[in-house]
Amino acid sequence: MADQHARTHETEVQASPGHPDAPVPSETDQQAHAEIAELEDRWRRAVAELDNVRKRVARDLQRHRDEERMRVAEQWLPVLDNLDRALEYAAAEVTPLLQGVEAVRQQALDVMQRLGFPRVDEEVGQKFDPTRHEAVGSVTDPSATAGTVREVVRPGYGDGPRQLRPAAVVVATAAE
């Protein structure tokens, strides 16, 4: 048994590349090794391409989700605007109906927040910013600094690159 093990080990040593007694690979062996290397390279490239496709599909899916979220949120904007108007007109009297409308409005604002488009309540007196504001009018007001928000007509929703709608504002102008 020990003899057999010694002979097997000796055969393995002789067959290993780089050993002085190892046989020189034939041309067929070299071609087979080259073909194996080419197939391994093609396999690695295919795996890398599959990984790139998975990443691209994930990005596209996320983009489509974001676009759909934006479309849904845009459908809520008129509802919120009408709730705001109803509350403005009925602000003088506090009734259970008015409290119910206020509760519905708050639920709608919460939905917008969860969709990623929080309400942005702009403040009167801050500098007009065309990336966050839409000027719907101007008024000459000596008590206000020119180029500042004088009145917020309609609130904005979202912020930065995820802005759904800019705030509609009236801007103060300098007295002539």
TIRO-2110 file (N, C-alpha, C; in Angstrom, 1 decimal):
// TIRO-2110
0.8, -1.2, 0.0, N, 1, A
0.0, 0.0, 0.0, CA, 1, A
0.9, 1.3, 0.0, C, 1, A
2.0, 1.3, 0.8, N, 2, A
2.9, 2.4, 0.9, CA, 2, A
3.5, 2.6, -0.5, C, 2, A
3.9, 1.5, -1.2, N, 3, A
4.5, 1.6, -2.5, CA, 3, A
3.5, 2.2, -3.5, C, 3, A
2.3, 1.8, -3.4, N, 4, A
1.3, 2.4, -4.3, CA, 4, A
1.1, 3.9, -4.1, C, 4, A
1.1, 4.3, -2.8, N, 5, A
1.0, 5.7, -2.5, CA, 5, A
2.2, 6.5, -3.0, C, 5, A
3.4, 5.9, -2.9, N, 6, A
4.6, 6.6, -3.3, CA, 6, A
4.6, 6.7, -4.8, C, 6, A
4.1, 5.7, -5.5, N, 7, A
4.1, 5.8, -7.0, CA, 7, A
3.1, 6.9, -7.5, C, 7, A
1.9, 7.0, -6.8, N, 8, A
0.9, 7.9, -7.1, CA, 8, A
1.4, 9.3, -6.9, C, 8, A
2.1, 9.5, -5.8, N, 9, A
2.7, 10.8, -5.5, CA, 9, A
3.8, 11.2, -6.5, C, 9, A
4.6, 10.2, -6.9, N, 10, A
5.6, 10.5, -7.9, CA, 10, A
5.0, 10.8, -9.2, C, 10, A
3.9, 10.2, -9.6, N, 11, A
3.2, 10.5, -10.9, CA, 11, A
2.7, 11.9, -10.8, C, 11, A
2.1, 12.3, -9.7, N, 12, A
1.5, 13.7, -9.6, CA, 12, A
2.6, 14.7, -9.7, C, 12, A
3.8, 14.5, -9.1, N, 13, A
4.9, 15.4, -9.1, CA, 13, A
5.4, 15.5, -10.5, C, 13, A
5.5, 14.4, -11.3, N, 14, A
6.0, 14.5, -12.6, CA, 14, A
5.0, 15.2, -13.6, C, 14, A
3.7, 15.0, -13.3, N, 15, A
2.7, 15.6, -14.2, CA, 15, A
2.5, 17.1, -13.9, C, 15, A
3.0, 17.6, -12.8, N, 16, A
2.8, 19.0, -12.5, CA, 16, A
3.7, 19.9, -13.3, C, 16, A
3.1, 21.0, -13.8, N, 17, A
3.9, 21.9, -14.6, CA, 17, A
5.1, 22.5, -13.8, C, 17, A
6.2, 22.8, -14.5, N, 18, A
7.3, 23.3, -13.9, CA, 18, A
8.3, 22.3, -13.3, C, 18, A
7.9, 21.1, -13.2, N, 19, A
8.7, 20.0, -12.6, CA, 19, A
9.7, 19.6, -13.8, C, 19, A
10.9, 19.4, -13.5, N, 20, A
11.9, 19.1, -14.6, CA, 20, A
11.5, 17.8, -15.3, C, 20, A
10.9, 16.9, -14.7, N, 21, A
10.5, 15.6, -15.3, CA, 21, A
9.1, 15.6, -15.9, C, 21, A
8.4, 16.8, -15.9, N, 22, A
7.1, 16.9, -16.4, CA, 22, A
7.1, 16.9, -17.9, C, 22, A
6.0, 16.2, -18.5, N, 23, A
6.0, 16.1, -19.9, CA, 23, A
5.6, 17.5, -20.5, C, 23, A
6.1, 17.8, -21.7, N, 24, A
5.8, 19.0, -22.4, CA, 24, A
4.4, 18.9, -22.9, C, 24, A
3.5, 20.0, -22.6, N, 25, A
2.1, 19.9, -23.1, CA, 25, A
2.1, 19.8, -24.6, C, 25, A
1.2, 19.0, -25.1, N, 26, A
1.1, 18.9, -26.6, CA, 26, A
0.4, 20.2, -27.1, C, 26, A
0.4, 20.3, -28.5, N, 27, A
-0.3, 21.4, -29.1, CA, 27, A
-1.8, 21.4, -28.8, C, 27, A
-2.3, 20.2, -28.8, N, 28, A
-3.7, 20.0, -28.5, CA, 28, A
-4.1, 20.5, -27.1, C, 28, A
-3.2, 20.1, -26.1, N, 29, A
-3.4, 20.6, -24.7, CA, 29, A
-3.3, 22.1, -24.7, C, 29, A
-2.4, 22.7, -25.4, N, 30, A
-2.3, 24.2, -25.4, CA, 30, A
-3.5, 24.8, -26.0, C, 30, A
-4.0, 24.2, -27.1, N, 31, A
-5.3, 24.7, -27.6, CA, 31, A
-6.4, 24.6, -26.7, C, 31, A
-6.5, 23.5, -26.0, N, 32, A
-7.6, 23.3, -25.0, CA, 32, A
-7.5, 24.3, -23.9, C, 32, A
-6.3, 24.6, -23.4, N, 33, A
-6.1, 25.6, -22.3, CA, 33, A
-6.5, 26.9, -22.8, C, 33, A
-6.1, 27.3, -24.0, N, 34, A
-6.5, 28.6, -24.6, CA, 34, A
-8.0, 28.7, -24.8, C, 34, A
-8.6, 27.6, -25.2, N, 35, A
-10.1, 27.6, -25.3, CA, 35, A
-10.8, 27.8, -24.0, C, 35, A
-10.2, 27.1, -23.0, N, 36, A
-10.8, 27.2, -21.6, CA, 36, A
-10.6, 28.6, -21.1, C, 36, A
-9.5, 29.2, -21.3, N, 37, A
-9.3, 30.6, -20.9, CA, 37, A
-10.2, 31.5, -21.6, C, 37, A
-10.4, 31.3, -22.9, N, 38, A
-11.4, 32.2, -23.6, CA, 38, A
-12.8, 32.0, -23.1, C, 38, A
-13.2, 30.7, -22.8, N, 39, A
-14.5, 30.5, -22.3, CA, 39, A
-14.7, 31.1, -20.9, C, 39, A
-13.7, 31.0, -20.1, N, 40, A
-13.8, 31.6, -18.8, CA, 40, A
-13.9, 33.1, -18.9, C, 40, A
-13.2, 33.7, -19.8, N, 41, A
-13.2, 35.2, -20.0, CA, 41, A
-14.6, 35.6, -20.5, C, 41, A
-15.2, 34.8, -21.4, N, 42, A
-16.6, 35.1, -21.9, CA, 42, A
-17.6, 34.9, -20.8, C, 42, A
-17.4, 33.9, -20.0, N, 43, A
-18.3, 33.7, -18.8, CA, 43, A
-18.2, 34.9, -17.9, C, 43, A
-17.0, 35.3, -17.5, N, 44, A
-16.9, 36.5, -16.6, CA, 44, A
-17.5, 37.7, -17.2, C, 44, A
-17.4, 37.9, -18.5, N, 45, A
-18.0, 39.1, -19.2, CA, 45, A
-19.5, 39.0, -19.1, C, 45, A
-20.0, 37.8, -19.3, N, 46, A
-21.5, 37.6, -19.3, CA, 46, A
-22.0, 37.8, -17.9, C, 46, A
-21.3, 37.4, -16.9, N, 47, A
-21.7, 37.6, -15.5, CA, 47, A
-21.7, 39.1, -15.2, C, 47, A
-20.7, 39.8, -15.7, N, 48, A
-20.6, 41.3, -15.4, CA, 48, A
-21.7, 42.0, -16.2, C, 48, A
-22.0, 41.6, -17.4, N, 49, A
-23.1, 42.2, -18.1, CA, 49, A
-24.5, 41.9, -17.4, C, 49, A
-24.7, 40.7, -16.9, N, 50, A
-25.9, 40.4, -16.2, CA, 50, A
-26.0, 41.3, -15.0, C, 50, A
-24.9, 41.5, -14.3, N, 51, A
-24.9, 42.4, -13.1, CA, 51, A
-25.3, 43.8, -13.5, C, 51, A
-24.7, 44.3, -14.6, N, 52, A
-25.1, 45.6, -15.1, CA, 52, A
-26.5, 45.7, -15.5, C, 52, A
-27.1, 44.7, -16.1, N, 53, A
-28.5, 44.7, -16.5, CA, 53, A
-29.4, 44.7, -15.2, C, 53, A
-29.0, 44.0, -14.2, N, 54, A
-29.8, 44.0, -13.0, CA, 54, A
-29.8, 45.4, -12.3, C, 54, A
-28.6, 46.0, -12.3, N, 55, A
-28.5, 47.4, -11.8, CA, 55, A
-29.3, 48.4, -12.6, C, 55, A
-29.3, 48.3, -13.9, N, 56, A
-30.0, 49.2, -14.8, CA, 56, A
-31.5, 49.0, -14.6, C, 56, A
-32.0, 47.8, -14.5, N, 57, A
-33.4, 47.5, -14.2, CA, 57, A
-33.8, 48.0, -12.9, C, 57, A
-33.0, 47.9, -11.9, N, 58, A
-33.4, 48.4, -10.6, CA, 58, A
-33.5, 49.9, -10.6, C, 58, A
-32.5, 50.6, -11.3, N, 59, A
-32.6, 52.1, -11.4, CA, 59, A
-33.9, 52.5, -12.2, C, 59, A
-34.2, 51.8, -13.3, N, 60, A
-35.4, 52.1, -14.1, CA, 60, A
-36.6, 51.9, -13.3, C, 60, A
-36.7, 50.8, -12.5, N, 61, A
-37.8, 50.5, -11.7, CA, 61, A
-38.0, 51.6, -10.6, C, 61, A
-36.9, 52.1, -10.0, N, 62, A
-37.0, 53.1, -9.0, CA, 62, A
-37.5, 54.4, -9.6, C, 62, A
-37.0, 54.7, -10.8, N, 63, A
-37.4, 55.9, -11.6, CA, 63, A
-38.9, 55.9, -11.9, C, 63, A
-39.4, 54.7, -12.3, N, 64, A
-40.8, 54.6, -12.6, CA, 64, A
-41.6, 54.7, -11.4, C, 64, A
-41.2, 54.2, -10.3, N, 65, A
-41.9, 54.3, -9.0, CA, 65, A
-42.0, 55.8, -8.6, C, 65, A
-40.9, 56.5, -8.7, N, 66, A
-40.8, 57.9, -8.4, CA, 66, A
-41.8, 58.7, -9.3, C, 66, A
-41.8, 58.4, -10.6, N, 67, A
-42.7, 59.1, -11.5, CA, 67, A
-44.1, 58.9, -11.2, C, 67, A
-44.4, 57.6, -10.8, N, 68, A
-45.8, 57.3, -10.5, CA, 68, A
-46.2, 58.0, -9.2, C, 68, A
-45.3, 58.0, -8.2, N, 69, A
-45.6, 58.7, -6.9, CA, 69, A
-45.9, 60.2, -7.2, C, 69, A
-45.1, 60.7, -8.1, N, 70, A
-45.3, 62.1, -8.5, CA, 70, A
-46.7, 62.3, -9.1, C, 70, A
-47.1, 61.4, -10.0, N, 71, A
-48.4, 61.6, -10.7, CA, 71, A
-49.5, 61.5, -9.7, C, 71, A
-49.4, 60.6, -8.8, N, 72, A
-50.4, 60.4, -7.7, CA, 72, A
-50.5, 61.7, -6.9, C, 72, A
-49.4, 62.2, -6.5, N, 73, A
-49.3, 63.4, -5.6, CA, 73, A
-49.9, 64.6, -6.4, C, 73, A
-49.6, 64.7, -7.7, N, 74, A
-50.2, 65.8, -8.4, CA, 74, A
-51.7, 65.8, -8.5, C, 74, A
-52.3, 64.6, -8.4, N, 75, A
-53.7, 64.5, -8.4, CA, 75, A
-54.3, 65.0, -7.1, C, 75, A
-53.6, 65.0, -6.0, N, 76, A
-54.0, 65.4, -4.7, CA, 76, A
-54.0, 66.9, -4.6, C, 76, A
-53.2, 67.6, -5.4, N, 77, A
-53.0, 69.1, -5.2, CA, 77, A
-54.3, 69.9, -5.3, C, 77, A
-55.2, 69.6, -6.3, N, 78, A
-56.4, 70.4, -6.3, CA, 78, A
-57.3, 70.1, -5.1, C, 78, A
-57.3, 68.9, -4.6, N, 79, A
-58.1, 68.6, -3.5, CA, 79, A
-57.6, 69.4, -2.3, C, 79, A
-56.3, 69.4, -2.1, N, 80, A
-55.7, 70.2, -1.0, CA, 80, A
-56.0, 71.7, -1.1, C, 80, A
-55.9, 72.2, -2.4, N, 81, A
-56.2, 73.6, -2.6, CA, 81, A
-57.6, 73.9, -2.3, C, 81, A
-58.6, 73.1, -2.6, N, 82, A
-60.0, 73.3, -2.4, CA, 82, A
-60.3, 73.2, -0.9, C, 82, A
-59.6, 72.3, -0.2, N, 83, A
-59.8, 72.2, 1.3, CA, 83, A
-59.3, 73.5, 1.9, C, 83, A
-58.1, 74.0, 1.5, N, 84, A
-57.6, 75.2, 2.0, CA, 84, A
-58.6, 76.4, 1.8, C, 84, A
-59.1, 76.5, 0.6, N, 85, A
-60.1, 77.6, 0.3, CA, 85, A
-61.3, 77.5, 1.2, C, 85, A
-61.9, 76.2, 1.3, N, 86, A
-63.1, 76.0, 2.2, CA, 86, A
-62.8, 76.5, 3.6, C, 86, A
-61.6, 76.1, 4.1, N, 87, A
-61.3, 76.5, 5.5, CA, 87, A
-61.1, 78.0, 5.6, C, 87, A
-60.5, 78.7, 4.6, N, 88, A
-60.4, 80.1, 4.6, CA, 88, A
-61.7, 80.8, 4.7, C, 88, A
-62.7, 80.4, 3.9, N, 89, A
-64.0, 81.0, 3.9, CA, 89, A
-64.8, 80.8, 5.1, C, 89, A
-64.6, 79.6, 5.8, N, 90, A
-65.4, 79.3, 7.0, CA, 90, A
-64.6, 79.5, 8.3, C, 90, A
-63.5, 80.3, 8.2, N, 91, A
-62.7, 80.5, 9.4, CA, 91, A
-63.4, 81.2, 10.5, C, 91, A
-64.4, 82.0, 10.2, N, 92, A
-65.1, 82.8, 11.2, CA, 92, A
-65.8, 82.0, 12.3, C, 92, A
-66.4, 80.9, 11.9, N, 93, A
-67.1, 80.1, 12.8, CA, 93, A
-66.5, 78.7, 13.0, C, 93, A
-66.5, 78.2, 14.2, N, 94, A
-66.0, 76.9, 14.5, CA, 94, A
-67.2, 75.9, 14.7, C, 94, A
-67.3, 75.0, 13.8, N, 95, A
-68.4, 74.0, 13.8, CA, 95, A
-67.8, 72.6, 13.7, C, 95, A
-68.6, 71.6, 14.1, N, 96, A
-68.1, 70.3, 13.9, CA, 96, A
-67.8, 70.0, 12.4, C, 96, A
-68.6, 70.5, 11.5, N, 97, A
-68.3, 70.3, 10.1, CA, 97, A
-66.9, 70.9, 9.7, C, 97, A
-66.7, 72.1, 10.2, N, 98, A
-65.4, 72.8, 9.9, CA, 98, A
-64.2, 71.9, 10.5, C, 98, A
-64.4, 71.4, 11.7, N, 99, A
-63.4, 70.6, 12.3, CA, 99, A
-63.2, 69.3, 11.5, C, 99, A
-64.2, 68.8, 10.9, N, 100, A
-64.1, 67.6, 10.1, CA, 100, A
-63.3, 67.9, 8.8, C, 100, A
-63.6, 69.0, 8.2, N, 101, A
-62.9, 69.4, 7.0, CA, 101, A
-61.4, 69.6, 7.3, C, 101, A
-61.1, 70.2, 8.5, N, 102, A
-59.7, 70.4, 8.9, CA, 102, A
-59.0, 69.0, 9.1, C, 102, A
-59.7, 68.1, 9.7, N, 103, A
-59.2, 66.7, 9.9, CA, 103, A
-58.9, 66.1, 8.5, C, 103, A
-59.8, 66.2, 7.6, N, 104, A
-59.6, 65.6, 6.2, CA, 104, A
-58.4, 66.3, 5.6, C, 104, A
-58.3, 67.6, 5.7, N, 105, A
-57.1, 68.3, 5.1, CA, 105, A
-55.8, 67.8, 5.7, C, 105, A
-55.8, 67.6, 7.0, N, 106, A
-54.6, 67.1, 7.7, CA, 106, A
-54.2, 65.7, 7.2, C, 106, A
-55.2, 64.9, 7.0, N, 107, A
-54.9, 63.5, 6.4, CA, 107, A
-54.3, 63.7, 5.0, C, 107, A
-54.9, 64.6, 4.2, N, 108, A
-54.3, 64.7, 2.9, CA, 108, A
-52.9, 65.2, 2.9, C, 108, A
-52.6, 66.2, 3.8, N, 109, A
-51.2, 66.6, 4.0, CA, 109, A
-50.3, 65.5, 4.4, C, 109, A
-50.8, 64.6, 5.3, N, 110, A
-50.0, 63.5, 5.7, CA, 110, A
-49.7, 62.5, 4.6, C, 110, A
-50.7, 62.3, 3.7, N, 111, A
-50.5, 61.5, 2.5, CA, 111, A
-49.4, 62.1, 1.6, C, 111, A
-49.5, 63.4, 1.4, N, 112, A
-48.4, 64.1, 0.6, CA, 112, A
-47.0, 63.9, 1.2, C, 112, A
-47.0, 64.0, 2.6, N, 113, A
-45.7, 63.9, 3.3, CA, 113, A
-45.2, 62.5, 3.1, C, 113, A
-46.0, 61.5, 3.2, N, 114, A
-45.6, 60.1, 3.0, CA, 114, A
-45.2, 59.8, 1.6, C, 114, A
-45.8, 60.5, 0.6, N, 115, A
-45.4, 60.3, -0.8, CA, 115, A
-44.1, 61.0, -1.1, C, 115, A
-43.6, 61.8, -0.2, N, 116, A
-42.3, 62.5, -0.4, CA, 116, A
-42.4, 63.9, -0.8, C, 116, A
-43.6, 64.5, -0.7, N, 117, A
-43.8, 65.9, -1.2, CA, 117, A
-44.5, 66.7, 0.0, C, 117, A
-43.7, 67.0, 1.0, N, 118, A
-44.3, 67.8, 2.1, CA, 118, A
-44.7, 69.2, 1.7, C, 118, A
-45.7, 69.7, 2.4, N, 119, A
-46.1, 71.1, 2.1, CA, 119, A
-45.0, 72.1, 2.5, C, 119, A
-44.7, 73.1, 1.7, N, 120, A
-43.7, 74.0, 2.0, CA, 120, A
-44.4, 75.4, 2.2, C, 120, A
-44.6, 75.7, 3.5, N, 121, A
-45.3, 77.0, 3.8, CA, 121, A
-44.2, 78.1, 3.8, C, 121, A
-44.3, 78.9, 2.7, N, 122, A
-43.3, 80.0, 2.6, CA, 122, A
-43.8, 81.2, 3.5, C, 122, A
-42.8, 81.9, 3.9, N, 123, A
-43.1, 83.1, 4.8, CA, 123, A
-43.0, 84.4, 4.1, C, 123, A
-43.9, 85.3, 4.5, N, 124, A
-44.0, 86.6, 3.9, CA, 124, A
-42.7, 87.3, 4.4, C, 124, A
-42.0, 88.0, 3.5, N, 125, A
-40.8, 88.8, 3.9, CA, 125, A
-39.5, 88.1, 3.5, C, 125, A
-39.6, 86.8, 3.1, N, 126, A
-38.3, 86.2, 2.7, CA, 126, A
-38.0, 86.5, 1.2, C, 126, A
-36.8, 86.4, 0.8, N, 127, A
-36.4, 86.8, -0.5, CA, 127, A
-37.0, 85.8, -1.5, C, 127, A
-37.4, 86.4, -2.6, N, 128, A
-38.0, 85.6, -3.7, CA, 128, A
-36.9, 84.7, -4.3, C, 128, A
-37.2, 83.4, -4.5, N, 129, A
-36.3, 82.4, -5.0, CA, 129, A
-37.0, 81.7, -6.2, C, 129, A
-36.6, 82.0, -7.4, N, 130, A
-37.3, 81.4, -8.6, CA, 130, A
-37.2, 79.8, -8.6, C, 130, A
-36.3, 79.2, -7.8, N, 131, A
-36.3, 77.7, -7.8, CA, 131, A
-37.4, 77.2, -6.9, C, 131, A
-37.9, 78.0, -5.9, N, 132, A
-38.9, 77.6, -5.0, CA, 132, A
-40.2, 78.3, -5.1, C, 132, A
-40.2, 79.5, -5.8, N, 133, A
-41.4, 80.3, -5.9, CA, 133, A
-41.8, 80.5, -7.4, C, 133, A
-43.1, 80.7, -7.6, N, 134, A
-43.6, 81.1, -8.9, CA, 134, A
-44.3, 82.5, -8.7, C, 134, A
-43.8, 83.5, -9.3, N, 135, A
-44.3, 84.8, -9.1, CA, 135, A
-45.6, 84.9, -9.9, C, 135, A
-46.7, 85.2, -9.2, N, 136, A
-48.0, 85.3, -9.9, CA, 136, A
-48.5, 86.7, -9.9, C, 136, A
-47.7, 87.6, -9.3, N, 137, A
-48.1, 89.0, -9.3, CA, 137, A
-47.0, 89.8, -8.6, C, 137, A
-47.1, 91.1, -8.7, N, 138, A
-46.2, 92.0, -7.9, CA, 138, A
-47.0, 93.2, -7.4, C, 138, A
-46.5, 93.7, -6.3, N, 139, A
-47.2, 94.9, -5.7, CA, 139, A
-46.1, 95.8, -5.2, C, 139, A
-46.4, 97.1, -5.4, N, 140, A
-45.5, 98.1, -4.9, CA, 140, A
-45.8, 98.4, -3.4, C, 140, A
-44.9, 98.1, -2.6, N, 141, A
-45.1, 98.3, -1.1, CA, 141, A
-43.9, 98.9, -0.5, C, 141, A
-44.0, 100.2, -0.1, N, 142, A
-42.8, 100.9, 0.5, CA, 142, A
-42.4, 100.3, 1.8, C, 142, A
-43.3, 99.6, 2.5, N, 143, A
-42.9, 99.0, 3.8, CA, 143, A
-42.1, 97.7, 3.6, C, 143, A
-42.1, 97.1, 2.4, N, 144, A
-41.5, 95.8, 2.2, CA, 144, A
-40.2, 96.0, 1.3, C, 144, A
-39.3, 95.2, 1.5, N, 145, A
-38.0, 95.2, 0.7, CA, 145, A
-38.3, 94.6, -0.7, C, 145, A
-37.8, 95.3, -1.7, N, 146, A
-38.1, 94.9, -3.1, CA, 146, A
-37.5, 93.5, -3.3, C, 146, A
-38.2, 92.6, -4.0, N, 147, A
-37.7, 91.3, -4.3, CA, 147, A
-38.0, 90.3, -3.2, C, 147, A
-38.9, 90.7, -2.3, N, 148, A
-39.3, 89.7, -1.2, CA, 148, A
-40.7, 89.3, -1.4, C, 148, A
-41.1, 88.2, -0.8, N, 149, A
-42.4, 87.6, -0.9, CA, 149, A
-43.4, 88.5, 0.0, C, 149, A
-44.4, 89.0, -0.7, N, 150, A
-45.4, 89.9, 0.0, CA, 150, A
-46.6, 89.1, 0.4, C, 150, A
-47.0, 88.1, -0.4, N, 151, A
-48.2, 87.3, -0.1, CA, 151, A
-48.0, 85.9, -0.7, C, 151, A
-48.4, 84.8, 0.0, N, 152, A
-48.4, 83.5, -0.5, CA, 152, A
-49.8, 83.2, -1.0, C, 152, A
-49.9, 83.0, -2.3, N, 153, A
-51.2, 82.7, -2.9, CA, 153, A
-51.6, 81.2, -2.8, C, 153, A
-50.6, 80.4, -3.1, N, 154, A
-50.8, 79.0, -3.1, CA, 154, A
-49.5, 78.3, -2.6, C, 154, A
-49.6, 77.4, -1.6, N, 155, A
-48.3, 76.8, -1.1, CA, 155, A
-47.6, 75.9, -2.1, C, 155, A
-46.4, 75.6, -1.8, N, 156, A
-45.6, 74.7, -2.7, CA, 156, A
-45.6, 73.3, -2.0, C, 156, A
-45.2, 72.3, -2.8, N, 157, A
-45.1, 71.0, -2.2, CA, 157, A
-43.8, 70.3, -2.8, C, 157, A
-43.1, 69.7, -1.9, N, 158, A
-41.8, 69.1, -2.2, CA, 158, A
-40.7, 70.1, -2.0, C, 158, A
-39.5, 69.6, -2.2, N, 159, A
-38.3, 70.5, -2.0, CA, 159, A
-37.1, 70.0, -2.8, C, 159, A
-36.4, 71.0, -3.3, N, 160, A
-35.1, 70.6, -4.1, CA, 160, A
-35.5, 69.9, -5.3, C, 160, A
-34.8, 68.8, -5.7, N, 161, A
-35.0, 68.1, -6.9, CA, 161, A
-36.3, 67.4, -6.9, C, 161, A
-36.9, 67.2, -5.7, N, 162, A
-38.2, 66.5, -5.7, CA, 162, A
-39.4, 67.5, -5.4, C, 162, A
-39.3, 68.6, -6.1, N, 163, A
-40.3, 69.7, -6.0, CA, 163, A
-41.5, 69.3, -6.9, C, 163, A
-42.6, 69.2, -6.3, N, 164, A
-43.8, 68.9, -7.1, CA, 164, A
-44.4, 70.1, -7.7, C, 164, A
-44.5, 71.2, -6.9, N, 165, A
-45.1, 72.4, -7.3, CA, 165, A
-44.4, 73.6, -6.5, C, 165, A
-44.0, 74.6, -7.2, N, 166, A
-43.4, 75.8, -6.4, CA, 166, A
-44.6, 76.6, -5.8, C, 166, A
-44.3, 77.3, -4.8, N, 167, A
-45.3, 78.2, -4.1, CA, 167, A
-45.6, 79.4, -5.0, C, 167, A
-46.9, 79.7, -5.2, N, 168, A
-47.3, 80.8, -6.0, CA, 168, A
-47.3, 82.0, -5.0, C, 168, A
-46.5, 83.1, -5.4, N, 169, A
-46.4, 84.2, -4.5, CA, 169, A
-46.5, 85.5, -5.2, C, 169, A
-46.9, 86.6, -4.4, N, 170, A
-46.9, 87.9, -4.9, CA, 170, A
-45.6, 88.5, -4.4, C, 170, A
-44.8, 89.2, -5.3, N, 171, A
-43.5, 89.8, -4.9, CA, 171, A
-43.6, 91.3, -4.8, C, 171, A
-42.9, 91.8, -3.8, N, 172, A
-42.9, 93.2, -3.5, CA, 172, A
-41.9, 93.9, -4.5, C, 172, A
-42.3, 95.0, -5.0, N, 173, A
-41.4, 95.8, -5.9, CA, 173, A
-41.0, 97.1, -5.3, C, 173, A
-40.0, 97.7, -5.8, N, 174, A
-39.6, 99.0, -5.3, CA, 174, A
-40.5, 100.1, -5.8, C, 174, A
-40.8, 101.1, -4.9, N, 175, A
-41.6, 102.3, -5.3, CA, 175, A
-40.9, 103.1, -6.4, C, 175, A
-41.6, 103.5, -7.4, N, 176, A
-41.0, 104.3, -8.5, CA, 176, A
-41.0, 105.8, -8.1, C, 176, A
END
